[in-house]
Amino acid sequence: MPVEWQPVRQSRTHELVLQSIEERVLAGELKAGDRLPPERELAPVLGVSRSALREALRVLETIGVLVAQAGRGPDAGARIVRNPDDALGRLLRLHFALGSYGLEDVLEARVVLERSSFEAAARHASAEDLDEAAALVAAMGEPGVDVPEFNDLDTRFHVQIARSSGNQLTSTLTSAVRESVRPLILRALEATEDWPATAAALNAEHTELLRLVRAGEGGRAADLAEKHIRGFHGTLVNG
């Protein structure tokens, strides 16, 4: 039986640059804070054009592992960083908009992540962490707070609890998932018939969630967090 040959996949040049940089990060040769050589030096070392190198660096900047500073001087050039939150949130938001994930997928992901966050926060959160969360709850309770501001504070509250849980990955994922549906939640809040009553009801749950976390009642906090998410977020799925 004759051998069936398949075409060999051809990598674009910038993908080879990405692979080279990734290999050095995985090997520990490049770490957060390290600065890459200038383009004029790095391109010939890698054997690629400066345009291909720039394309690879733009990809790395988009995914939150590199920041490029234009100009001259000690701060100019490309530097390895750790900044996954914004990049992952932007990526999820785009995929959600494109229909890669449905609302039910996002709802269930939020439930799993935030149950874990609130339960862990009840065990690990510092007083300072919870004071920051309390300040956000207080701001949401101010008279006259409008929908966009409330939505922003609401997001920050849930992310703050996730951060206080002691698990950085959970914090990053919680932020990204919440950010992915921020515009949809904003529109739903703006469409409520009685915004002051809706805001008061949501913030009453925030207040109780924070009380349970402070009291170390992680299981009850997790149960209420699920009810809180399914209560409003569930209306988006079923609406």
Residue frames as qw, qx, qy, qz and C-alpha x, y, z in Angstrom:
[[0.000, 0.889, 0.457, 0.000, 0.00, 0.00, 0.00],
 [0.431, 0.504, -0.042, 0.747, 1.59, 3.33, -1.04],
 [0.322, -0.380, -0.439, 0.748, 2.45, 5.86, 1.64],
 [0.067, 0.849, 0.437, 0.289, 0.02, 8.77, 1.77],
 [0.427, 0.006, -0.181, 0.886, 1.96, 12.00, 2.14],
 [0.106, -0.878, -0.457, 0.093, 0.47, 15.04, 3.78],
 [0.293, 0.782, -0.062, 0.546, 1.51, 18.67, 3.25],
 [0.547, -0.186, -0.440, 0.687, 3.98, 19.98, 5.82],
 [0.147, -0.927, -0.341, 0.054, 2.62, 22.89, 7.85],
 [0.489, 0.399, -0.072, 0.772, 4.58, 26.04, 7.15],
 [0.358, -0.703, -0.394, 0.471, 5.01, 28.34, 10.12],
 [0.233, 0.909, 0.081, 0.337, 4.97, 32.04, 9.49],
 [0.501, 0.404, -0.411, 0.646, 8.13, 33.81, 10.54],
 [0.275, -0.553, 0.291, -0.731, 6.60, 35.66, 13.49],
 [0.905, -0.313, -0.084, -0.277, 5.31, 32.32, 14.85],
 [0.834, 0.143, -0.347, 0.404, 8.88, 31.03, 14.91],
 [0.126, 0.499, -0.351, 0.782, 9.91, 34.14, 16.84],
 [0.653, -0.470, 0.088, -0.587, 7.08, 33.53, 19.32],
 [0.966, -0.108, -0.235, 0.016, 8.19, 29.93, 19.71],
 [0.604, 0.335, -0.400, 0.603, 11.77, 31.00, 20.36],
 [0.160, -0.501, 0.318, -0.789, 10.75, 33.49, 23.05],
 [0.832, -0.346, -0.048, -0.431, 8.33, 31.00, 24.63],
 [0.896, 0.052, -0.375, 0.231, 11.06, 28.37, 24.84],
 [0.359, 0.372, -0.431, 0.740, 13.31, 30.79, 26.70],
 [0.479, -0.461, 0.185, -0.724, 10.54, 31.70, 29.14],
 [0.938, -0.205, -0.161, -0.230, 9.78, 28.03, 29.81],
 [0.802, 0.164, -0.384, 0.427, 13.47, 27.32, 30.30],
 [0.522, -0.763, -0.213, 0.318, 13.72, 30.13, 32.85],
 [0.561, 0.065, 0.150, 0.811, 16.11, 32.14, 30.70],
 [0.076, -0.395, -0.163, -0.901, 13.56, 34.98, 30.46],
 [0.243, -0.471, -0.750, 0.396, 11.62, 36.10, 33.54],
 [0.051, -0.906, -0.395, -0.142, 9.18, 38.86, 34.42],
 [0.309, -0.891, 0.086, 0.320, 11.08, 42.14, 34.48],
 [0.594, -0.184, 0.496, 0.606, 13.69, 41.09, 31.93],
 [0.336, 0.762, -0.067, -0.549, 14.19, 43.38, 28.97],
 [0.845, 0.351, 0.340, 0.216, 14.56, 42.05, 25.44],
 [0.455, -0.226, 0.308, 0.805, 17.45, 43.27, 23.30],
 [0.287, 0.569, -0.046, -0.769, 16.67, 46.17, 20.92],
 [0.811, 0.480, 0.259, -0.213, 14.99, 45.21, 17.66],
 [0.457, 0.791, -0.398, -0.087, 18.10, 46.08, 15.65],
 [0.093, -0.520, 0.839, -0.129, 20.08, 43.52, 17.68],
 [0.612, 0.004, 0.722, -0.324, 17.45, 40.83, 18.22],
 [0.763, 0.528, 0.052, -0.370, 16.21, 40.56, 14.62],
 [0.509, 0.617, -0.594, -0.085, 19.57, 39.53, 13.09],
 [0.223, -0.356, 0.864, -0.279, 20.30, 37.16, 15.99],
 [0.657, 0.203, 0.629, -0.363, 17.01, 35.37, 15.31],
 [0.249, -0.042, 0.763, 0.595, 17.55, 35.59, 11.56],
 [0.189, 0.691, 0.696, 0.049, 14.26, 37.40, 10.89],
 [0.163, 0.544, 0.196, 0.800, 13.20, 40.77, 9.56],
 [0.015, -0.016, -0.472, 0.881, 12.37, 43.57, 11.98],
 [0.546, -0.107, -0.198, -0.807, 8.77, 43.59, 10.71],
 [0.732, -0.147, -0.653, -0.125, 8.38, 39.89, 11.62],
 [0.386, -0.056, -0.650, 0.652, 9.90, 40.56, 15.03],
 [0.223, -0.072, 0.186, -0.954, 7.52, 43.47, 15.63],
 [0.672, -0.165, -0.437, -0.575, 4.55, 41.28, 14.70],
 [0.661, -0.155, -0.704, 0.210, 5.61, 38.68, 17.27],
 [0.204, -0.027, -0.494, 0.844, 6.12, 41.35, 19.93],
 [0.419, -0.157, -0.087, -0.890, 2.66, 42.79, 19.25],
 [0.729, -0.219, -0.593, -0.261, 1.14, 39.34, 19.81],
 [0.544, -0.135, -0.644, 0.520, 2.99, 39.01, 23.12],
 [0.042, -0.065, 0.258, -0.963, 1.83, 42.47, 24.16],
 [0.570, -0.212, -0.339, -0.718, -1.77, 41.59, 23.33],
 [0.781, -0.264, -0.562, -0.071, -1.72, 38.46, 25.50],
 [0.490, -0.830, 0.048, -0.264, -0.29, 40.38, 28.42],
 [0.890, -0.299, 0.033, 0.344, 3.25, 39.01, 28.73],
 [0.558, 0.051, 0.138, 0.816, 5.18, 41.89, 27.23],
 [0.059, 0.927, 0.258, -0.264, 5.05, 45.67, 27.31],
 [0.617, 0.310, 0.215, 0.691, 6.73, 47.76, 24.64],
 [0.166, -0.856, -0.152, 0.466, 7.90, 51.29, 25.36],
 [0.610, 0.670, 0.169, 0.389, 8.71, 53.46, 22.36],
 [0.045, -0.978, 0.162, -0.123, 11.50, 56.00, 22.24],
 [0.607, 0.419, -0.517, 0.435, 15.02, 56.06, 23.59],
 [0.284, -0.612, 0.442, -0.591, 16.49, 55.82, 27.05],
 [0.064, -0.245, 0.924, -0.285, 16.56, 53.24, 29.86],
 [0.534, 0.217, 0.630, -0.520, 12.80, 52.57, 29.75],
 [0.591, 0.475, -0.314, -0.572, 12.58, 52.10, 25.97],
 [0.244, 0.271, -0.917, -0.163, 12.20, 48.69, 24.37],
 [0.770, -0.225, -0.422, -0.422, 10.26, 45.53, 25.19],
 [0.119, -0.383, 0.762, -0.509, 10.05, 44.09, 28.69],
 [0.457, -0.217, -0.855, -0.113, 8.61, 40.79, 29.93],
 [0.334, -0.263, 0.358, -0.831, 5.72, 41.37, 32.37],
 [0.074, -0.286, -0.952, 0.088, 2.98, 39.47, 34.15],
 [0.302, 0.194, 0.159, -0.920, -0.32, 41.11, 33.29],
 [0.018, 0.167, 0.942, 0.289, -2.87, 38.39, 32.50],
 [0.189, 0.492, 0.666, -0.528, -6.04, 39.99, 33.89],
 [0.344, 0.618, -0.024, -0.706, -6.78, 42.59, 31.20],
 [0.204, 0.357, -0.762, -0.500, -5.55, 40.39, 28.36],
 [0.017, 0.161, 0.987, -0.007, -7.62, 37.37, 29.37],
 [0.260, 0.558, 0.536, -0.577, -10.70, 39.50, 29.95],
 [0.325, 0.569, -0.289, -0.698, -10.36, 41.08, 26.50],
 [0.141, 0.193, -0.911, -0.337, -9.90, 37.65, 24.91],
 [0.104, 0.330, 0.912, -0.219, -12.95, 36.16, 26.63],
 [0.289, 0.590, 0.271, -0.703, -15.05, 39.22, 25.83],
 [0.311, 0.451, -0.537, -0.642, -14.26, 38.86, 22.12],
 [0.132, 0.016, -0.976, -0.172, -14.96, 35.12, 22.09],
 [0.189, 0.440, 0.744, -0.466, -18.22, 35.65, 23.96],
 [0.340, 0.589, -0.008, -0.733, -19.25, 38.31, 21.42],
 [0.310, 0.367, -0.721, -0.500, -18.37, 35.92, 18.59],
 [0.866, -0.070, -0.087, -0.488, -20.51, 33.18, 20.08],
 [0.452, 0.346, -0.806, 0.160, -17.68, 30.88, 21.16],
 [0.139, -0.146, -0.847, 0.492, -19.32, 30.62, 24.58],
 [0.296, -0.605, -0.558, -0.485, -22.98, 30.88, 25.47],
 [0.320, -0.623, 0.206, -0.684, -24.50, 32.73, 28.41],
 [0.909, -0.366, -0.060, -0.189, -25.12, 29.45, 30.20],
 [0.816, 0.181, -0.292, 0.464, -21.42, 28.57, 29.89],
 [0.167, 0.517, -0.290, 0.788, -20.48, 31.89, 31.47],
 [0.626, -0.548, 0.037, -0.554, -23.10, 31.54, 34.20],
 [0.960, -0.236, -0.147, 0.032, -21.88, 28.10, 35.25],
 [0.654, 0.306, -0.295, 0.626, -18.24, 29.22, 35.13],
 [0.122, -0.598, 0.220, -0.761, -19.05, 32.18, 37.39],
 [0.805, -0.475, -0.041, -0.353, -20.88, 29.96, 39.85],
 [0.928, -0.048, -0.223, 0.293, -17.97, 27.52, 40.14],
 [0.475, 0.400, -0.251, 0.743, -15.32, 30.25, 40.42],
 [0.202, -0.572, 0.171, -0.776, -17.18, 32.47, 42.86],
 [0.867, -0.439, -0.153, -0.177, -18.34, 29.68, 45.13],
 [0.837, 0.015, -0.240, 0.492, -14.67, 28.77, 45.47],
 [0.253, 0.506, -0.160, 0.809, -13.65, 32.42, 45.94],
 [0.461, -0.624, 0.047, -0.630, -16.11, 33.21, 48.71],
 [0.923, -0.348, -0.163, -0.006, -15.47, 29.97, 50.55],
 [0.755, 0.113, -0.208, 0.611, -11.69, 30.48, 50.42],
 [0.065, 0.607, -0.105, 0.785, -11.97, 34.18, 51.31],
 [0.678, -0.636, -0.077, -0.361, -13.77, 33.24, 54.51],
 [0.913, -0.285, -0.068, 0.283, -10.64, 31.30, 55.49],
 [0.712, 0.034, 0.070, 0.698, -7.83, 33.43, 54.08],
 [0.177, 0.800, 0.194, 0.539, -8.91, 37.04, 53.55],
 [0.396, -0.068, -0.394, 0.827, -7.06, 39.67, 55.57],
 [0.030, -0.727, -0.488, 0.482, -8.83, 42.50, 57.40],
 [0.034, -0.505, 0.267, 0.820, -7.35, 44.93, 54.88],
 [0.006, 0.097, 0.828, 0.552, -8.74, 42.91, 51.95],
 [0.087, -0.597, -0.797, -0.005, -12.22, 42.91, 53.46],
 [0.083, -0.669, -0.222, 0.705, -12.04, 46.59, 54.34],
 [0.011, 0.254, -0.513, -0.820, -11.45, 47.29, 50.65],
 [0.105, -0.336, -0.871, -0.344, -14.46, 45.13, 49.76],
 [0.119, -0.664, -0.622, 0.399, -16.52, 46.98, 52.38],
 [0.040, -0.500, 0.085, 0.861, -15.59, 50.32, 50.84],
 [0.096, -0.011, -0.718, -0.690, -16.90, 49.10, 47.48],
 [0.160, -0.523, -0.837, -0.018, -20.17, 47.93, 49.06],
 [0.117, -0.645, -0.364, 0.662, -20.54, 51.31, 50.77],
 [0.010, 0.319, -0.362, -0.876, -19.96, 53.11, 47.48],
 [0.133, -0.243, -0.836, -0.474, -22.64, 50.98, 45.79],
 [0.202, -0.614, -0.735, 0.204, -25.05, 51.99, 48.54],
 [0.110, -0.289, -0.076, 0.948, -24.58, 55.72, 48.03],
 [0.408, 0.685, 0.510, -0.324, -27.80, 57.48, 46.96],
 [0.387, 0.837, -0.091, -0.375, -27.86, 58.47, 43.34],
 [0.356, -0.397, 0.750, 0.390, -25.22, 55.98, 42.15],
 [0.648, 0.462, -0.199, -0.572, -25.88, 55.42, 38.46],
 [0.980, 0.119, 0.114, -0.115, -25.90, 52.13, 36.56],
 [0.703, 0.560, -0.352, 0.261, -22.43, 52.30, 34.96],
 [0.049, -0.638, 0.587, -0.496, -20.78, 53.22, 38.27],
 [0.786, -0.271, 0.394, -0.391, -22.68, 50.50, 40.13],
 [0.955, 0.287, -0.069, -0.025, -21.70, 47.95, 37.50],
 [0.460, 0.633, -0.491, 0.383, -18.05, 48.93, 37.83],
 [0.324, -0.529, 0.579, -0.529, -18.14, 48.76, 41.64],
 [0.924, -0.058, 0.195, -0.324, -20.02, 45.45, 41.49],
 [0.848, 0.422, -0.287, 0.146, -17.32, 43.96, 39.25],
 [0.215, 0.624, -0.561, 0.500, -14.56, 45.27, 41.51],
 [0.634, -0.425, 0.417, -0.494, -16.27, 43.81, 44.60],
 [0.988, 0.052, 0.082, -0.124, -16.41, 40.29, 43.17],
 [0.701, 0.527, -0.347, 0.334, -12.83, 40.52, 41.89],
 [0.112, -0.663, 0.512, -0.534, -11.65, 41.84, 45.27],
 [0.832, -0.296, 0.337, -0.328, -13.17, 38.83, 47.04],
 [0.948, 0.291, -0.088, 0.095, -11.48, 36.54, 44.54],
 [0.400, 0.662, -0.443, 0.453, -8.13, 38.25, 45.17],
 [0.383, -0.579, 0.497, -0.520, -8.57, 37.93, 48.91],
 [0.972, -0.082, -0.019, -0.219, -9.09, 34.18, 48.54],
 [0.504, -0.613, 0.578, 0.190, -5.34, 33.70, 48.20],
 [0.687, 0.174, 0.633, 0.311, -5.56, 32.06, 44.76],
 [0.003, 0.532, -0.263, -0.805, -4.24, 34.38, 42.05],
 [0.004, 0.050, 0.831, 0.553, -5.45, 32.18, 39.19],
 [0.008, -0.610, -0.786, 0.100, -8.99, 32.14, 40.59],
 [0.032, -0.709, -0.165, 0.685, -8.80, 35.92, 40.84],
 [0.012, -0.338, 0.544, 0.768, -7.67, 36.28, 37.23],
 [0.029, -0.254, -0.897, -0.362, -10.33, 33.89, 35.91],
 [0.016, -0.679, -0.646, 0.349, -13.07, 35.53, 37.98],
 [0.002, 0.631, -0.067, -0.773, -12.09, 38.94, 36.62],
 [0.009, 0.175, -0.713, -0.678, -11.95, 37.65, 33.04],
 [0.020, -0.415, -0.896, -0.156, -15.30, 35.86, 33.17],
 [0.012, -0.734, -0.480, 0.480, -17.04, 38.82, 34.84],
 [0.018, -0.544, 0.264, 0.796, -15.49, 41.23, 32.34],
 [0.119, 0.058, 0.835, 0.534, -16.65, 39.08, 29.41],
 [0.066, -0.619, -0.752, -0.218, -20.30, 39.85, 30.17],
 [0.174, -0.394, -0.300, 0.851, -19.89, 43.36, 31.60],
 [0.171, 0.039, -0.318, -0.932, -21.59, 45.09, 28.60],
 [0.411, -0.328, -0.763, -0.376, -24.50, 42.65, 28.71],
 [0.374, -0.491, -0.655, 0.435, -25.01, 43.10, 32.45],
 [0.085, -0.246, -0.078, 0.962, -24.80, 46.87, 32.02],
 [0.296, -0.129, -0.503, -0.802, -27.57, 46.85, 29.40],
 [0.464, -0.418, -0.776, -0.085, -29.73, 44.59, 31.59],
 [0.299, -0.429, -0.495, 0.694, -29.30, 46.88, 34.60],
 [0.049, 0.136, -0.137, -0.980, -30.16, 49.92, 32.48],
 [0.377, -0.217, -0.650, -0.623, -33.37, 48.18, 31.37],
 [0.231, -0.343, -0.829, 0.375, -34.68, 47.55, 34.90],
 [0.146, -0.742, -0.477, -0.448, -37.97, 49.32, 35.61],
 [0.457, -0.877, -0.012, -0.148, -37.04, 50.37, 39.15],
 [0.615, 0.490, -0.444, 0.430, -33.29, 50.92, 39.26],
 [0.194, -0.597, 0.498, -0.598, -33.07, 52.15, 42.88],
 [0.858, -0.253, 0.256, -0.367, -34.93, 49.06, 44.12],
 [0.932, 0.288, -0.190, 0.112, -32.77, 46.75, 42.00],
 [0.355, 0.611, -0.486, 0.515, -29.57, 48.40, 43.24],
 [0.464, -0.523, 0.444, -0.561, -30.74, 48.15, 46.87],
 [0.964, -0.085, 0.108, -0.225, -31.62, 44.46, 46.52],
 [0.818, 0.406, -0.300, 0.276, -28.31, 43.58, 44.86],
 [0.188, 0.607, -0.496, 0.592, -26.31, 45.51, 47.42],
 [0.715, -0.453, 0.283, -0.450, -28.19, 43.95, 50.33],
 [0.997, 0.051, -0.035, 0.054, -26.83, 40.63, 49.08],
 [0.538, 0.569, -0.371, 0.499, -23.33, 42.12, 48.77],
 [0.289, -0.643, 0.401, -0.585, -23.58, 43.29, 52.37],
 [0.894, -0.281, 0.225, -0.268, -24.64, 39.85, 53.59],
 [0.896, 0.328, -0.201, 0.222, -21.95, 38.14, 51.53],
 [0.280, 0.630, -0.444, 0.572, -19.32, 40.31, 53.13],
 [0.569, -0.540, 0.352, -0.510, -20.72, 39.68, 56.60],
 [0.992, -0.063, 0.055, -0.094, -20.57, 35.92, 56.08],
 [0.729, 0.463, -0.308, 0.399, -16.99, 36.11, 54.82],
 [0.048, -0.659, 0.440, -0.608, -15.95, 38.21, 57.82],
 [0.744, -0.392, 0.318, -0.438, -17.63, 35.68, 60.11],
 [0.108, -0.409, 0.901, 0.097, -15.72, 32.81, 58.50],
 [0.680, 0.249, 0.604, -0.333, -18.90, 31.15, 57.27],
 [0.018, -0.380, 0.676, 0.631, -17.51, 30.02, 53.95],
 [0.154, 0.259, 0.935, 0.185, -20.16, 27.45, 53.11],
 [0.160, 0.754, 0.556, -0.311, -23.04, 29.87, 53.61],
 [0.034, 0.703, -0.225, -0.674, -21.16, 32.58, 51.73],
 [0.101, -0.155, 0.828, 0.529, -20.66, 30.20, 48.80],
 [0.166, 0.498, 0.851, 0.015, -24.35, 29.27, 48.78],
 [0.119, 0.826, 0.300, -0.463, -25.41, 32.92, 48.82],
 [0.067, -0.533, 0.488, 0.688, -22.89, 33.79, 46.11],
 [0.142, 0.138, 0.894, 0.403, -24.45, 31.15, 43.86],
 [0.119, 0.709, 0.674, -0.169, -27.95, 32.45, 44.61],
 [0.029, -0.765, 0.018, 0.643, -26.76, 36.02, 43.97],
 [0.073, -0.339, 0.664, 0.662, -25.24, 35.11, 40.58],
 [0.093, 0.299, 0.907, 0.281, -28.09, 32.89, 39.44],
 [0.102, 0.691, 0.559, -0.447, -30.67, 35.44, 40.56],
 [0.221, 0.796, -0.061, -0.560, -29.65, 38.28, 38.29],
 [0.010, -0.440, 0.754, 0.487, -27.33, 36.56, 35.82],
 [0.304, 0.223, 0.926, 0.027, -29.97, 33.85, 35.40],
 [0.385, 0.729, 0.370, -0.428, -32.42, 36.43, 34.10],
 [0.163, 0.660, -0.483, -0.552, -29.96, 37.15, 31.29],
 [0.122, -0.127, 0.953, 0.245, -29.93, 33.47, 30.30],
 [0.208, 0.451, 0.862, -0.100, -33.70, 33.10, 30.46],
 [0.190, 0.667, 0.186, -0.696, -34.53, 36.56, 29.13]]
